[in-house]
Amino acid sequence: MLAQFAKAPLRSTWQRSAIYTLFPDIRTPYKVGCSLKKSYGAFCVTRDPLGPVAAGYPQVLLAIRPILKSWLGLRDFSMIWSAFTLAFFAFLRCSEFTYPGVHSFSSRFNLTTVCVTFCPSLACPQHVLVTLKSSKTDVFRQGRSLIIARCSSLLCPISTMQQYFLLTQPPPGPLFSFRLGSLLKRSSVTHLLRNSAHCVELPYESLKGHSFRISAAPTAAATGLPDWLIKVLGCWSSDCYQIYIRTP
């Protein structure tokens, strides 16, 4: 299924995101990519075909997009689509982009609007810096920064986030909230994913907030990214990510 979807934009985004993450001050990612290729191995490898659900997650997102757009107003759709594409390209855990309750929010631990920086500017971003204040593996809550690169795909997280900020001009506070003020919860993500997938007659029972992270790894593998680069992108501290890659 991934062969029907443009692999190059996805692969290019993840490659440049990894380079920017490893070398935040770099201005010539292509040259660094060549150096990393010599040091760590090829940026693209040949793999056995993966299962349709893992390799076809970009198509799942594109298939449910018009359904979500018809259900939600322009403002809420822009928010949801920004959250979904960011979660997928940044390999986010559900707890990293959702909130514990509809009105439960902590500026110390949860994503806020100030956690997103457009580089070089909101008007013409080439990549986005996302600061996660807490995560499962960040036991001391020191925070970590993710850099997401722009791509030409319809799923580009930079374009969707730019549109969200330009449309809503969100004030300081929670990054993902609905028009009426309720925050994006884990249950809301699961509900929207499953119901929209069901409407387009796709397998939906297993879809959940964590699906973005566990599907990004095999999708990245299917585009030819090597294991070490996927581990960098997903900020995995162990080799558990290989379970997602190797599962047929």
N, C-alpha and C positions, 0 to 999 in steps of 0.2 A: 504493500500500500504506500509506503514512503516513496517508492519510485515514481508515483504519480504526483508527489508533492516535491517542490524544489528543495533539494538537499542543501545546495550551496549557501543560500541565505542563512539557514539555521546553523550550519557548520561555521560559517564565517563569523556570525554573532558570538557563538560560544568561544571560538578561538581568540577573537579580539578581547572578549570579556576577561578571559583567563590572563592574557598578556597585561591588560590594564590593572588587573587585580595583583599580579605578581610585581609589576613595575608601574606604580601609580603616576610617576612623573614622566613616563615615556611619551615621546611625540612621534615615533616612527615604529608602530607595532609590527610592520612587515619585517623590518630588520631584526627585531627581537625574536620574532617567530622563526626566522631562519636560524638564529643562534640556539634557540630552544630545540629546534628540530635536530641540530647536530649533537646537542648535549643529552637529550632525553629520548630521541627517536622521532619518527615521523608524526606529523600532525594528523595524518589520515591513515587508517589501516583498513585492511579487508577483513570483514567478519561474515559469519554465517547469518543467513536471514533470521530475523526475529519474528515473534508471533504478531498477529495482526493488531491486537489491542495495544501492545507496547509500541510497535513501529508506526501505528496509525493514529497516535494521539493528536498530532496537529490537525488531521482531518476531522477528528471528533470535535475539537474546539471550533473549527470553521463551520461544521455542520450545525452546531447548536447556536452559533452566533445570531443568525436571523430570528431564531425562536426567542432568545433572550431579549433581542432588540424590540420584538413585538410585544413582549410582556411588560417590559420596564420603560419608564420614561427616558428621555434622552440623557438626563443627568445621572440617573441611577444605572442605566446601561453603561455609560462611560466609566463609571466607578467600578462596576463589576468586571467589565472587560479589562480594565487596567489591572485589577487585582489578579485576574486569571492569567493574563499574559506575563505579568511580573512573576507570579508564583511558578509558572512553567519554566521560563528562561533563567530564573535565579535559583531553581531547585529548592524552593522554600518549603519548609514544613508548614502544616496548616496553622499551627500556633504562632508562626512568625508573621503572618499577614492578617490573621483574624483577631477578634477580641473575645474575652471570656463571657461577656454578657452584652445585651443590647445597649446598656448604659454603663457598663463596667469598663473602665479605662484608666491606665496608669501611664503618665508621660515618661516615667522612668523606665518602663519595660516594653511598652507597645509602640507600634509604628505611628509616627505623627507626620504631618506635612513637612516639618523641618528636617525630617530624615531623608528627604529626596532633594538632590541637587542636580540641576541640569547643567551639563558642560558642553560648550562654553556658556550657553545661555538658554533660557526657556524658548526664545524665539527661533533658535537654530541649534538644537541639541545634537551632539554626535554620540554622546553616551550619558548615562545617568549614574550618579553615585547614591547608593542606598545604604543607610546606616541602620543595622539591626541592633537594637539596644539590649536584647536578650535572646537566647536560643537554647535549645536542649543541651548542646555540648558546651555552651558558655556558662559554666557553673559559677564563675565569679562575677558574672554580669559586666564584663569589661566592654562588650560590644564588638562588632566587627563590621567592616565596610565591604560592600559588593559593588562592582562596577559592571554595568550592563551596556553592551555596545549596540549601536543602531544596525538595522538590516533592512533589506528591501521586501521582506515577507509581509503578508497581510497580518501576521501575528506580531509584528514588531512591537516590543514592549515600550520602546522609547516614544514612538508615534502615539500610541494609545495613552500613555501617561501624559504626554504633552497636551493632547486634546482634552484630557480630563482636567488638567490644571487651567488651561485657557478657558474652558467652558464654565467651570465652577468657581475658579479663583478661591480655592479653599483657604479659610483663615487658619491660624495656628491651632492645632488640635489633632484629633484622630485622622489618619490618612484616608481610611475607607469607611464612609458612613453614608446611609441612605438620605434621601431628600428630607424625610420627616424627622431625621435626627438619630434613628437607631443605628447601632454599629454593626459591622459585618461580622457575624458569628460563624463558627464552624458548621452549625446546623443549617444556616442559610446557604452556605456554599454547597453542602451536600444536597440540599433540597433543589437548588437551581440546576446543578449538574445532572442529577438523576431524572428530574422531570423533563428537562429540555432534551436529554438524550433519548428518553422514552418517546417523546413526541416525533423524533426523526427516525424511530425504529432502530436505534443502536443499543448494544448491550449497556445496561445502566445500573444493574444491581450492585456492582462492585465499585462504582464511582464514589469518590469522597474527597475531602479536602487534601488528603495526602497523595491523591492520584497525580497531582502536578509534579511532585518531586520524584515519585517512583516511576513515572512515565518519561520524565526528562532524561533520566540516565540511559535507558535503552534506546530512546530516540536519538540521543547524542551518539551512542555507540553505532546505531544504524547509519548515521551520516559519515562514519569513519573516524570519529575522534578516539584517540587511544585512552586506555584506562587511567593513566596518570593525570591526564588533562580533565577527565570527568571527575576524578577525585578532588582536584583543585576547585573546579566549578561548584561542586556540591558541598565543599567544605567538610568532607567526611574525615573523621579522625581515625577510622578503621577501614577495613576492606569489605564491610558489609554491603557497600554499593554494588559489588560484583554479583550479588544475588539477583539484583534487578536486571543486570546486563546479561547474565547467563541464562536466565529463565526463558525457555522457548515459548 
